[in-house]
Amino acid sequence: MKKLLLFAFIAIAALACSEKQSYTINGNVDDESWNGQTVYLKTAIDGKLESIDSATVSEKKFKFTGKVDSAEIYYIFFAGQRNGYAFIADNAVIDVNIGKDNLSVKGTELNNIVTQFKQQRNSIAEKTNSIYERYDKAKQDGTLTKELEDSLNVEYDSIEKEYQDCGIAFLKENINNKAGELVLQQVVSQLEATQIEELLSAATEATLSKAVFKEVAEHLQIEKTVAVGQPFVDLQMPNPQGENVKLSDYAGKGKYVLVDFWASWCGPCREEIPTLIEVYAKYKNKNFEIVGVSFDREHEQWLNGIKELNLAWPQMSDVKFWQSEGARLYNVQGIPHTVLIDPQGIIIEKNLRGDALKTKLAELLK
């Protein structure tokens, strides 16, 4: 009898272990319009995202089953979407809840802490809503003074620092696990070179050997090359007439040069164009030039964008979208992005936009 009981115990234990060697991903969406649509499960294979499974959304739900040898970063993509929802796949039951503007993943310790981290950051980001509301109200009712605007900017900067510090603290604690790897991919563009260096110094050799960390290290080196205080890096691309031109045709020639990384399809870039038109008209005859570097995908769209927006300054593009040489050499993670170069060819400011750009140029070009 004892032997039979022991055998039964071993069999139950083996069954329990085998059940843990697979995953069940229960997906939920909050929008009925997704019903009937195909959803894909993807992961990185040899550096490229590859689809490993698919399902159909029914009654706002979908499901994937499978197994992994160890925790891996997986992505959920809906048909026709460019961006996916990242989470950590492990052999467990994982609940993925996808809302209009958020993603909540629960079921494993690593997914739980990532979700908690995102909730914490979202709560910090929500503090800025009050600032925007107070600014808009004061602007509309005519009570916006310089003192109030300066005060709101100080408050905003404080919240922005809290937001960034939250991410740094999470990464320091989790840099050597999948949670840290997932979050690093999402926030690396918001970090300064010194912060990335500090994080990588805390990573183990095994962590640094992973593809994503090698990519981050490469981006870090590029970021150092084009940091404020460094000489500009030259670019060569066709202009709208199809002639090859170089950034060095303009930069380092005795003028302040603003390099504007943009694209005709980019909404925020279009919103910034009136500011560029204003400063170009004001300073183009005062030792100032703008050079546009477009991340367009199609030549005609690029040309149409230049014409539609009335861009009068020099333009160049290799029409390679995010694979543009400009994106690679200047580590551009988002557009619009600007780089201000002094008359001697030294980078003196980055990512100036709106009033900040106007103020800086007024200071330099008196």
TAVEN-V776902 format. One line per field, one symbol per residue. phi: phi as a letter, one per 40 degrees, with the letter a starting at -180 (. if undefined). psi: psi as a letter, one per 40 degrees, with the letter a starting at -180 (. if undefined). burial: + if it has 9 or more other ideal C-beta (glycine too) atoms within 8 Angstrom, else -. Layout:
# TAVEN-V776902
phi->???
psi->???
burial->???
This chain:
# TAVEN-V776902
phi->.ccccccccccccccccccccabbbccbbbbcccdgccbbbbacbfgbcbcbaaabcbfgbaabbiabcadbcbbbbcdgccbbbcabcacacbbbbbbcbabbbbhbdcccccccccccccccccccdccccccccccccgbcbccccccccccccccccccccccccccccbdbbccccccddcbdccccdcccdcccccccccccccdccccccccccccccbcdhcccccbbaccdcgccbbcccbcgbgbcbbcbcaacccddccccddccccccccbcbbgbabbcbcbcbbdccccccccccfcccdbaacfbfccdcccccbfcbabcabbbbcdcgbcbabgcafcccdccccccbc
psi->dddddddddddddddddddefiihhhihieheeeheihhihiihhfeihiheiiihhhffiiiiiaiidihihiihhiheidiihiihhigihhhhhhadeihhhididdddddddddddddddddddddddddddddddeeehiddddddddddddddddddddddddddddedeidddddddddedeeiidddddddddeiiddddeidddddddddddddddfiheiiihiihiiideehhiideddieeeihhhhhhaidehdddddeddddddddddedeffiihhhhifidhddddddddddefheiiiiiefebeeidddddefheiiihihhhideehheiifhibddddddddddf.
burial->---------------------++++++++----++-++++++++----+-+---+++--+++++-+-+--++++++++-----+++++++-+-++++++---+-++++-++++++-++-+++-++-++--+--++--+---------++--+--++--+--+++-+++-+++-+++-++++++++-++--+-+-++++++--+---++-+-+++-++-++-+++-++--+-++-+-+++-----+-+--+++--++++++++++-+--+--++-++++++--++---+++++++++----++++++--+-+-+++++++++--+++++++++--+++++++++-+++-++-++---++-++---+-
